[in-house]
Amino acid sequence: MTVPDRNWPAWLLMGIFATVVATSASDYSLLVPEQHRRYEMHDAIVSGTAPSPQRFRILVPWLLHPVIDAAAAYTDREQAFRRVYFAFHFAALTALIGGVYLYSRLWFSRPQSLIGALVVASTLRLVLRMGEYWDFSPIPDRSWFAPWSLLEPVFVAAALLLLARRQLAAVAGVTIAAAANSEASFLIPLFACVLPNQDRRDGPVLMALWFTVTVLIRAGVGGFQLPSVTVGENLSHLPATAVNLGLFLGAASALIVAGFAGAPRFARRALLASAVLTAAVAIYGYWWDVRLLTPLYPVVAPVLLAGIFQPGGGAGAAAADRES
């Protein structure tokens, strides 16, 4: 049976996305036994005393801190913290799934893109769980608080959409915000360097912008330290790494392999470029912390959909894949 690709109102899609993430957002915000660790890291980032690299991931704590202060006038501060972060988690997860859907819509119909978004939504439980409901043992030290990991795929999806539409001024704005969020933002200028339909000057200009913002943040907050993750520490967590990587996209990983050859050129190049992120995680990151891989969510969605459907029913395929 063919599902008709009728026009869907925005409120309908937002309702679907909000529904599939609401429970996860609530659990991730309220049912964590050692909330004080989150409070402490949030305050340390705001005050500039957090360890590296958390110290440089300032976007979410700096934006939410005045909101928490305002909410604390009506309730105790810890409750204000939980409620404000619940609103953030809910909004960020909804935007994440919406970004996956909109990026997939460049090449796939509405029902097909919704399937891709819901496949990603079904795996979010893993990156939100990470052992927090027990004793934090599967969570790397000092990584109990990671709101930036929910925004990373949102920025990636937004940048890919804007690059496909050649809206470079907007991409520059996304690059600045993403650089204040986390180091994974380097994917955005990298995409501009390798994707079809981009001016050759765009990538270097965005790379220079990203580098400038990154250096200014580190100079302002203080410190240029690289993460100090030892190979021995990663090897000691190989069982958790194997489980978490296996569950990160689950059986959908097979669809990515099956769909790669038939995926749109733009989507294939974006996926290949994102291999730089996986290499950086392998060198500098905790292997079992799959939150580091959340920027891949929008990147893989159209490729896995190509393993099920023939691309061509989308809203912007020709513009995205045309060579400049």
Secondary structure by P-SEA (a helix, b strand, c coil): cccccccccaaaaaaaaaaacaaaaaaaccccccaaaaaaaaaaaaaccccccccccccccccaaaaaaaaaacccaaaaaaaaaaaaaaaaaaaaaaaaaaaacccccaaaaaaaaaaaaaacccccccccccccccccccccccccccaaaaaaaaaaaaaaacaaaaaaaaaaaaaacccccaaaaaaaacccccccaaaaaaaaaaaaaaaaaaaaacccccccccaaaaaaaaaaaaaaaaaccccaaaaaaaccccccaaaaaaaaaaaaaaaaaacccccccccccccccccaaaaaaaaccccccccccccccccc
